[in-house]
Amino acid sequence: MSGPKVVRIVTREEIIAICEGHLQRLERAVERWQTQATRLGELSEQERIAATARHARLRALLAEDRLAELQKAVPVEIEHLRRDLEDREERAIIRAAERRQRDRRVQENAATLLDALHANPQSADQTLLQSLSQLASGANREDAERLLAEGFTHLTKATEKPVLSDTQRALAQQLKVAEPELSLRDWITAREPEATRDIRLLRIDRHIVELQLLQGAERAAPFLLALERAETEVDAKRRNLLLDSLVLDLGTSTRNFQRQRECLEQLQDLASEIETCMGTEHATLLSQIGACTTDSEFSVMAGLIEQCKTHIATHLQTQAALARREAVLGGLASLGYEVREGMATAWAETGKVVLRKAATPGYGVEVGGKADNGRLQVRAVALSSDRDKTRDRDVETIWCGEFQRLQALLQDKGCELLIERALSVGEVPLKETSVSAPGVEAIAAQQKTLHQ
């Protein structure tokens, strides 16, 4: 298959650019993971050291020229960091929700106990009643359990039967049936079984602590006020409506935040890539991205993401096309073809170039295609119609061997030249071109070669 060919080239420069992009995204993911996990109190020093060492090993793959391994391993690590951070956030949310539910139970229990003590005014001193009143109002005290136990002790003493005589006590002891002593927990459970607890409050607590942990206390404040209004509502029907509405509003808020956060993180990653690759070329766009927060309109951020992707794709495509043209021209120069300064530019402008070789006068090689997508057309050509056409087949056969050498040369430099489609020798007549054809004229005007 030494006739005209459609080939695909992947240069080492392209692969390195891909790897550098992976490593840059990894750096952003590591920074995000470490910052958030530390803020949540979910990252130990041992975990941080292990992660740092793991990421250093991944970065070393580039220097070790293990490019294929890097392209597989880094995306896996980025996904691992994302999932790991989700797990850490979930654990922190669960713990915070449990603390909030525990505080809620303390508040409810204090209110219940306070009502019972008020029914027996002589059962507790005013200091204890004041402390229990604070707990019932939502105060957070470290000695809450002790105060509840103390209040229950006063309550049980107040409800004891009058003092019996020795004879009565002895008779009662003989007739006593063994029964477990009533505890504070048993007393509370008997008055409000766990099964009757409003499941909506558990969901509300979960959403509120998620807002507090991930977005800040100020974001949760309006919902806390709404919860207070619902809990103090005496009308049962209206209370149910308020709680239902609050559950829906909280769910919508947390979902929207997650979507906005993911969008913002993607936008920030793309902005970092643009700044690294193109510097201040897109300063206005980078400034717009820098002003974005999780409060920004989703449609605005989505539009900025598309702009970033377009700029990055265009930049990478331009750089890759240049690397492909230079790689092919450099390889042909090594085979003895005349490659002159400006050929890469002429190729980009006209879509093809024709190279001559002193060893095969009257013949050359045409390389065509924009190189933007990696696909090129290569073929042997005749530079004049006034020639011995019996040589055409021999020239195509010679080009077949040279193409194989070109593949080997590029492979040695870390590039890959693959044949996607090819015709046999002599299957089509040899194309004729001349020095005045597009691409050749531009080449002829140049005198300095790229490779001495």
ZATI-36476 format. One record per residue (C-alpha): residue number from 1; residue in one letter; x, y, z. Coordinates in nm, 4 decimals. Each point is the difference from the previous one (the first is absolute). Example, Ala and Ser with C-alpha at 12.3 -4.5 7.8 and 13.67 -1.06 7.14 Angstrom:
REM residues 2
1 A 1.2300 -0.4500 0.7800
2 S 0.1370 0.3440 -0.0660
REM end
This chain:
REM residues 452
1 M 0.0000 0.0000 0.0000
2 S 0.2415 0.2657 -0.1214
3 G -0.2442 0.2147 -0.1955
4 P -0.1819 0.3068 0.1380
5 K -0.0697 -0.0324 0.3738
6 V -0.2194 0.1538 0.2658
7 V 0.1966 -0.0084 0.3232
8 R -0.0501 0.1131 0.3567
9 I 0.2833 0.1431 0.2056
10 V 0.0186 0.0451 0.3746
11 T 0.3054 0.1917 0.1150
12 R 0.1868 -0.0234 0.3255
13 E -0.0746 0.3676 0.0592
14 E -0.3736 -0.0715 -0.0158
15 I 0.0292 -0.2819 0.2506
16 I 0.2104 0.2102 0.2360
17 A -0.2553 0.2827 -0.0216
18 I -0.2752 -0.2463 0.0913
19 C 0.2038 -0.1292 0.2943
20 E 0.0755 0.3512 0.1229
21 G -0.3704 0.0790 -0.0147
22 H -0.0750 -0.3101 0.2090
23 L 0.2619 0.0987 0.2586
24 Q -0.1329 0.3536 0.0197
25 R -0.3518 -0.1270 0.0665
26 L 0.1471 -0.2334 0.2613
27 E 0.1642 0.2941 0.1774
28 R -0.3340 0.1788 0.0173
29 A -0.1752 -0.3134 0.1267
30 V 0.2654 -0.0574 0.2681
31 E -0.0204 0.3605 0.1172
32 R -0.3798 -0.0132 0.0171
33 W 0.0026 -0.3358 0.1802
34 Q 0.2567 0.1043 0.2585
35 T -0.1533 0.3414 0.0712
36 Q -0.3557 -0.1269 0.0447
37 A 0.0918 -0.3152 0.1929
38 T 0.2162 0.2048 0.2385
39 R -0.2774 0.2566 0.0520
40 L -0.2423 -0.2780 0.0892
41 G 0.2483 -0.1559 0.2425
42 E -0.0005 -0.3160 -0.2095
43 L 0.3683 -0.0199 -0.0978
44 S 0.2738 -0.1468 0.2138
45 E 0.3679 0.0775 -0.0476
46 Q 0.0661 -0.3610 -0.0992
47 E -0.2659 0.0197 -0.2710
48 R 0.1401 0.3271 -0.1294
49 I 0.3542 -0.1390 -0.0186
50 A -0.1188 -0.3172 -0.1763
51 A -0.1970 0.2006 -0.2558
52 T 0.2933 0.2346 -0.0641
53 A 0.2318 -0.2956 -0.0625
54 R -0.2532 -0.1633 -0.2319
55 H -0.0372 0.3149 -0.2043
56 A 0.3772 0.0506 -0.0192
57 R 0.0297 -0.3479 -0.1506
58 L -0.2588 0.0893 -0.2632
59 R 0.1812 0.3213 -0.0895
60 A 0.3255 -0.1936 -0.0319
61 L -0.1502 -0.2093 -0.2806
62 L 0.0433 0.2945 -0.2378
63 A 0.3724 0.0288 0.0709
64 E 0.0323 -0.3773 -0.0322
65 D -0.1672 0.0152 -0.3430
66 R -0.2745 -0.2391 0.1119
67 L -0.2564 0.2059 -0.1836
68 A -0.2589 -0.2684 -0.0725
69 E -0.0020 -0.1051 0.3664
70 L -0.0398 0.3622 0.1075
71 Q -0.2995 0.0529 -0.2305
72 K -0.1755 -0.2972 0.1598
73 A 0.0980 0.0532 0.3636
74 V -0.0581 0.3730 0.0500
75 P -0.3722 0.0080 -0.0960
76 V -0.0538 -0.2967 0.2329
77 E 0.1684 0.1887 0.2850
78 I -0.2037 0.3147 -0.0669
79 E -0.3220 -0.2013 0.0157
80 H 0.1218 -0.1678 0.3202
81 L 0.0604 0.3407 0.1602
82 R -0.3464 0.1172 -0.1015
83 R -0.1724 -0.3041 0.1467
84 D 0.2182 0.0049 0.3114
85 L -0.0874 0.3630 0.0666
86 E -0.3690 -0.0790 -0.0447
87 D 0.0345 -0.2750 0.2620
88 R 0.1802 0.2319 0.2417
89 E -0.2641 0.2681 -0.0424
90 E -0.2719 -0.2591 0.0567
91 R 0.1638 -0.1205 0.3220
92 A 0.0333 0.3563 0.1272
93 I -0.3641 0.0725 -0.0859
94 I -0.1203 -0.3161 0.1760
95 R 0.1953 0.0858 0.3160
96 A -0.1276 0.3568 0.0009
97 A -0.3573 -0.1186 -0.0583
98 E 0.0300 -0.2447 0.2891
99 R 0.1250 0.2800 0.2256
100 R -0.2900 0.2200 -0.1050
101 Q -0.2508 -0.2789 0.0602
102 R 0.1593 -0.0669 0.3384
103 D -0.0333 0.3684 0.0869
104 R -0.3610 -0.0092 -0.1184
105 R -0.0732 -0.2952 0.2309
106 V 0.1628 0.1821 0.2911
107 Q -0.2191 0.3028 -0.0694
108 E -0.3153 -0.2104 -0.0250
109 N 0.0867 -0.2018 0.3112
110 A 0.0776 0.3137 0.1984
111 A -0.3364 0.1486 -0.0971
112 T -0.1821 -0.3190 0.0997
113 L 0.1857 -0.0220 0.3314
114 L -0.0546 0.3682 0.0698
115 D -0.3752 -0.0383 -0.0447
116 A -0.0019 -0.2936 0.2415
117 L 0.2035 0.1902 0.2595
118 H -0.2249 0.3034 -0.0284
119 A -0.2881 -0.2288 0.0918
120 N 0.1866 -0.0652 0.3277
121 P 0.1319 0.3451 0.0959
122 Q 0.1773 -0.1252 0.3097
123 S 0.1978 -0.2686 -0.1844
124 A 0.2905 0.2124 -0.1285
125 D 0.1825 0.3209 0.0818
126 Q -0.0217 0.3056 -0.2229
127 T 0.3594 -0.0297 -0.1241
128 L -0.0703 -0.3438 -0.1440
129 L -0.3280 0.1153 -0.1496
130 Q 0.1766 0.2935 -0.1639
131 S 0.2670 -0.2272 -0.1474
132 L -0.2614 -0.2402 -0.1341
133 S -0.1884 0.2953 -0.1454
134 Q 0.3146 0.1002 -0.1897
135 L 0.0332 -0.3508 -0.1408
136 A -0.3662 -0.0006 -0.0995
137 S 0.0606 0.3271 -0.1853
138 G 0.2780 -0.1556 -0.2062
139 A 0.3077 0.0989 0.2014
140 N 0.3019 -0.2215 -0.0586
141 R 0.1599 -0.0999 0.3295
142 E 0.2659 -0.2592 0.0654
143 D -0.1694 -0.1017 0.3252
144 A -0.3361 -0.0648 -0.1666
145 E -0.0103 -0.3699 0.0878
146 R 0.0868 0.0732 0.3629
147 L -0.2743 0.2617 0.0257
148 L -0.2571 -0.2382 -0.1468
149 A 0.1051 -0.2746 0.2419
150 E -0.0138 0.2409 0.2931
151 G -0.3442 0.1200 -0.0999
152 F -0.1248 -0.3565 -0.0345
153 T 0.1358 -0.0827 0.3451
154 H -0.1956 0.2896 0.1487
155 L -0.3086 -0.1112 -0.1894
156 T 0.0160 -0.3596 0.1264
157 K 0.0465 0.1201 0.3565
158 A -0.3022 0.2244 -0.0316
159 T -0.2180 -0.2863 -0.1216
160 E 0.1024 -0.2450 0.2763
161 K -0.2703 -0.1106 0.2396
162 P -0.0105 0.1436 0.3575
163 V 0.2482 -0.1417 0.2499
164 L -0.1121 -0.3328 0.1412
165 S 0.0437 -0.1319 0.3533
166 D 0.2492 -0.2780 0.0671
167 T -0.2820 -0.2546 0.0174
168 Q -0.1508 0.1214 -0.3275
169 R 0.3405 -0.0058 -0.1733
170 A 0.0657 -0.3565 0.1177
171 L -0.3402 -0.1144 -0.1264
172 A 0.0519 0.1786 -0.3328
173 Q 0.3410 -0.1625 -0.0384
174 Q -0.1553 -0.3446 0.0499
175 L -0.2703 0.0696 -0.2600
176 K 0.2304 0.1811 -0.2512
177 V 0.0032 -0.1400 -0.3537
178 A 0.3347 0.0310 -0.1819
179 E -0.0206 0.2656 -0.2726
180 P 0.2674 0.2060 -0.1720
181 E 0.0746 0.3426 0.1360
182 L -0.1290 0.2760 -0.2271
183 S 0.2844 0.1944 -0.1675
184 L 0.0036 0.3425 -0.1617
185 R 0.0142 -0.1562 -0.3463
186 D -0.2931 -0.2308 0.0783
187 W -0.2005 0.2930 0.1334
188 I 0.0598 0.2068 -0.3142
189 T -0.0689 -0.2904 -0.2359
190 A -0.3268 -0.0766 0.1760
191 R -0.1189 0.3530 -0.0688
192 E 0.1213 0.0270 -0.3605
193 P 0.0917 -0.3272 -0.1730
194 E 0.2728 0.0255 -0.2655
195 A -0.2436 -0.1298 -0.2609
196 T -0.2125 0.3116 0.0378
197 R 0.2889 0.2361 -0.0788
198 D -0.0721 0.2006 -0.3154
199 I 0.2195 -0.1446 -0.2763
200 R -0.0122 0.3364 -0.1739
201 L 0.2027 0.1545 0.2802
202 L 0.2766 -0.2540 -0.0590
203 R 0.0105 0.0920 -0.3681
204 I -0.0074 0.3695 0.0822
205 D 0.2875 -0.0375 0.2450
206 R 0.2010 -0.1843 -0.2647
207 H -0.0546 0.2743 -0.2593
208 I 0.0748 0.2811 0.2442
209 V 0.3342 -0.1397 0.1152
210 E 0.0931 -0.0662 -0.3638
211 L -0.0638 0.3664 -0.0740
212 Q 0.2011 0.1059 0.3039
213 L 0.2981 -0.2234 -0.0813
214 L 0.0216 0.0518 -0.3743
215 Q -0.1368 0.3518 -0.0467
216 G 0.0318 0.1750 0.3346
217 A -0.2232 0.0862 0.2937
218 E -0.1463 0.3042 -0.1752
219 R -0.1546 -0.2231 -0.2677
220 A -0.1772 -0.2096 0.2610
221 A -0.1290 0.2965 0.2035
222 P -0.3238 0.0618 -0.1991
223 F -0.0886 -0.3685 0.0191
224 L 0.0625 -0.0066 0.3755
225 L -0.2452 0.2875 0.0398
226 A -0.2532 -0.1845 -0.2143
227 L 0.0470 -0.3111 0.2153
228 E -0.0535 0.2008 0.3168
229 R -0.3252 0.1405 -0.1396
230 A -0.1182 -0.3487 -0.0911
231 E 0.0837 -0.1504 0.3396
232 T -0.1728 0.2771 0.1918
233 E -0.3135 -0.0165 -0.2145
234 V -0.2872 -0.1213 0.2178
235 D -0.2327 -0.0862 -0.2866
236 A 0.0892 -0.3589 -0.0948
237 K -0.1179 0.0302 -0.3592
238 R 0.1968 0.3164 -0.0635
239 R 0.3033 -0.1468 0.1763
240 N -0.0057 -0.2975 -0.2361
241 L -0.0204 0.2302 -0.3007
242 L 0.2942 0.2062 0.1248
243 L 0.2136 -0.3094 0.0612
244 D -0.0849 -0.1496 -0.3399
245 S 0.0871 0.3258 -0.1722
246 L 0.3267 0.0267 0.1931
247 V 0.1056 -0.3527 -0.0990
248 L -0.0603 0.0808 -0.3672
249 D 0.1809 0.3352 0.0168
250 L 0.3014 -0.1501 0.1752
251 G 0.0214 -0.2870 -0.2477
252 T -0.0106 0.2411 -0.2930
253 S 0.2633 0.2238 0.1571
254 T 0.2478 -0.2814 0.0660
255 R -0.0453 -0.1486 -0.3483
256 N 0.0478 0.3376 -0.1654
257 F 0.3137 0.0635 0.2019
258 Q 0.1513 -0.3336 -0.1000
259 R -0.0693 0.0744 -0.3650
260 Q 0.1402 0.3521 0.0282
261 R 0.3091 -0.1213 0.1838
262 E 0.0775 -0.2673 -0.2590
263 C -0.0434 0.2572 -0.2762
264 L 0.2240 0.2530 0.1756
265 E 0.2722 -0.2579 0.0638
266 Q -0.0016 -0.1020 -0.3657
267 L 0.0176 0.3649 -0.1036
268 Q 0.2918 0.0686 0.2342
269 D 0.1890 -0.3030 -0.1318
270 L -0.0463 0.1162 -0.3590
271 A 0.1072 0.3540 0.0907
272 S 0.3173 -0.1346 0.1577
273 E 0.0730 -0.1968 -0.3163
274 I -0.0551 0.3077 -0.2187
275 E 0.2249 0.2138 0.2183
276 T 0.2779 -0.2586 -0.0122
277 C -0.0207 -0.0650 -0.3746
278 M -0.0814 0.3464 -0.1314
279 G 0.1039 0.2435 0.2718
280 T -0.1921 0.3273 -0.0071
281 E -0.1276 -0.0473 -0.3535
282 H -0.3531 -0.0369 0.1363
283 A 0.0271 0.2373 0.2975
284 T -0.3595 0.1224 -0.0290
285 L -0.1369 -0.3536 0.0079
286 L 0.2195 -0.0902 0.2972
287 S -0.1210 0.3107 0.1829
288 Q -0.3627 -0.1012 -0.0567
289 I 0.0726 -0.3476 0.1330
290 G 0.1794 0.1416 0.3039
291 A -0.3153 0.1902 0.0927
292 C -0.2162 -0.3137 -0.0040
293 T -0.1242 -0.1613 0.3210
294 T -0.2519 -0.2692 0.0857
295 D -0.2581 0.2811 -0.0079
296 S 0.0687 0.0763 -0.3669
297 E -0.2633 -0.0854 -0.2575
298 F 0.0394 -0.3569 -0.1200
299 S -0.0596 0.1024 -0.3607
300 V 0.2756 0.2624 0.0229
301 M 0.2528 -0.2503 0.1320
302 A -0.1058 -0.2586 -0.2588
303 G 0.0633 0.2569 -0.2728
304 L 0.3447 0.0799 0.1406
305 I 0.0807 -0.3713 0.0114
306 E -0.0792 -0.0336 -0.3695
307 Q 0.2193 0.2998 -0.0792
308 C 0.2876 -0.1529 0.1952
309 K -0.0374 -0.3354 -0.1719
310 T -0.0009 0.1678 -0.3412
311 H 0.3137 0.2036 0.0728
312 I 0.1848 -0.2994 0.1429
313 A -0.0995 -0.2283 -0.2871
314 T 0.1061 0.2614 -0.2563
315 H 0.3332 0.0554 0.1736
316 L 0.0770 -0.3699 0.0310
317 Q -0.1078 -0.0639 -0.3576
318 T 0.2247 0.2779 -0.1290
319 Q 0.2981 -0.1213 0.2011
320 A -0.0599 -0.3618 -0.0993
321 A -0.0338 0.0861 -0.3698
322 L 0.3287 0.1909 0.0083
323 A 0.1725 -0.2890 0.1768
324 R -0.1345 -0.2463 -0.2584
325 R 0.1183 0.2079 -0.2941
326 E 0.3430 0.0495 0.1511
327 A 0.0314 -0.3692 0.0876
328 V -0.0841 -0.1133 -0.3544
329 L 0.2225 0.2613 -0.1637
330 G 0.2836 -0.0832 0.2359
331 G -0.0321 -0.3692 -0.0812
332 L -0.0014 0.0649 -0.3754
333 A 0.3046 0.2236 0.0355
334 S 0.1793 -0.2906 0.1669
335 L -0.0839 -0.2098 -0.3084
336 G 0.1676 0.2518 -0.2284
337 Y -0.2965 0.2061 -0.1136
338 E 0.0491 0.3749 -0.0387
339 V -0.1736 0.1641 0.2954
340 R 0.0333 0.3747 0.0091
341 E -0.0860 0.2683 0.2520
342 G -0.3616 0.1065 -0.0230
343 M -0.1288 -0.3348 -0.1216
344 A -0.2022 -0.0616 0.3161
345 T -0.1668 0.3393 -0.0424
346 A -0.0603 -0.0572 -0.3712
347 W -0.1555 -0.3366 0.0783
348 A -0.2357 0.1583 0.2537
349 E -0.1016 0.2719 -0.2456
350 T -0.0390 -0.2017 -0.3211
351 G -0.0910 -0.3410 0.1377
352 K 0.2922 -0.1857 -0.1577
353 V 0.3693 0.0083 -0.0854
354 V 0.2117 -0.1799 -0.2596
355 L 0.3530 -0.1078 0.0899
356 R 0.2717 -0.0928 -0.2496
357 K 0.2928 -0.2324 0.0382
358 A 0.3256 0.0203 -0.1941
359 A 0.0243 -0.3790 -0.0252
360 T -0.3249 -0.0186 -0.1987
361 P 0.0009 0.2971 -0.2384
362 G -0.3361 0.0831 -0.1530
363 Y -0.1869 -0.1616 0.2881
364 G -0.0952 0.0962 0.3525
365 V -0.2411 -0.0571 0.2852
366 E -0.3198 0.1926 0.0650
367 V -0.1245 0.0310 0.3567
368 G -0.3495 0.1423 0.0356
369 G -0.2674 0.0581 0.2574
370 K -0.0450 0.2673 0.2649
371 A 0.1572 -0.2194 0.2705
372 D -0.2590 0.1355 0.2453
373 N -0.1585 -0.3398 0.0557
374 G 0.3174 -0.2034 -0.0452
375 R -0.1007 -0.1405 -0.3398
376 L 0.2316 0.0634 -0.2957
377 Q 0.0255 -0.1097 -0.3611
378 V 0.3423 -0.1012 -0.1322
379 R 0.0896 -0.1124 -0.3497
380 A 0.2825 -0.0086 -0.2521
381 V -0.0438 0.2581 -0.2785
382 A 0.1570 0.0853 -0.3329
383 L 0.1283 0.3550 -0.0353
384 S -0.0330 0.0029 -0.3783
385 S -0.2161 -0.1545 -0.2679
386 D 0.3071 -0.0290 -0.2242
387 R 0.1556 -0.3092 0.1577
388 D 0.0601 -0.3695 -0.0488
389 K -0.3275 -0.1327 0.1438
390 T 0.1402 -0.3521 0.0184
391 R 0.1879 0.1219 0.3074
392 D -0.3197 0.0939 0.1850
393 R -0.0517 -0.3468 0.1421
394 D 0.3617 -0.0181 0.1178
395 V -0.0321 0.3389 0.1706
396 E -0.3143 -0.1132 0.1868
397 T 0.1812 -0.3150 0.1097
398 I 0.2920 0.2090 0.1263
399 W -0.2440 0.2243 0.1872
400 C -0.1495 -0.3073 0.1643
401 G 0.3340 -0.0820 0.1607
402 E 0.0584 0.3621 0.0950
403 F -0.3412 0.0199 0.1658
404 Q 0.0883 -0.2968 0.2195
405 R 0.3256 0.1739 0.0938
406 L -0.1988 0.3155 0.0749
407 Q -0.2237 -0.1987 0.2356
408 A 0.3061 -0.1375 0.1793
409 L 0.1619 0.3445 0.0302
410 L -0.3145 0.1496 0.1504
411 Q -0.0440 -0.2925 0.2354
412 D 0.3543 0.0518 0.1305
413 K -0.1035 0.3559 0.0897
414 G -0.3084 -0.1137 0.1867
415 C -0.2437 0.0622 -0.2856
416 E -0.2325 -0.2416 -0.1747
417 L -0.0849 -0.0029 -0.3720
418 L -0.2846 -0.2368 -0.0858
419 I -0.1431 -0.0901 -0.3410
420 E -0.3790 0.0309 -0.0079
421 R -0.0473 -0.0571 -0.3723
422 A 0.2389 -0.0722 -0.2899
423 L -0.0025 -0.0908 -0.3687
424 S 0.2299 -0.2482 -0.1697
425 V 0.2928 0.0941 -0.2236
426 G -0.1280 0.0980 -0.3439
427 E -0.3659 -0.0152 0.1046
428 V -0.0407 0.3641 -0.1026
429 P 0.2196 0.2070 -0.2326
430 L 0.2731 0.2005 0.1681
431 K -0.1212 0.3504 0.0721
432 E 0.1766 0.2733 -0.1929
433 T 0.0790 0.3375 0.1497
434 S 0.2417 0.2785 -0.0745
435 V 0.1995 0.2667 0.1753
436 S -0.2797 0.2463 -0.0623
437 A -0.2582 -0.2143 0.1807
438 P -0.1319 0.1270 0.3373
439 G 0.2524 -0.0761 0.2704
440 V 0.2951 -0.0544 -0.2332
441 E 0.0333 0.3651 -0.0926
442 A 0.0118 0.0980 0.3649
443 I 0.2659 -0.2601 0.0636
444 A 0.2143 0.1051 -0.2935
445 A 0.0165 0.3534 0.1359
446 Q 0.1805 -0.1220 0.3088
447 Q 0.3699 -0.0752 0.0078
448 K 0.0869 -0.0928 0.3542
449 T -0.0635 -0.3590 0.1034
450 L -0.1455 -0.1015 0.3337
451 H 0.2475 -0.2837 0.0423
452 Q 0.3627 0.0496 -0.0917
REM end
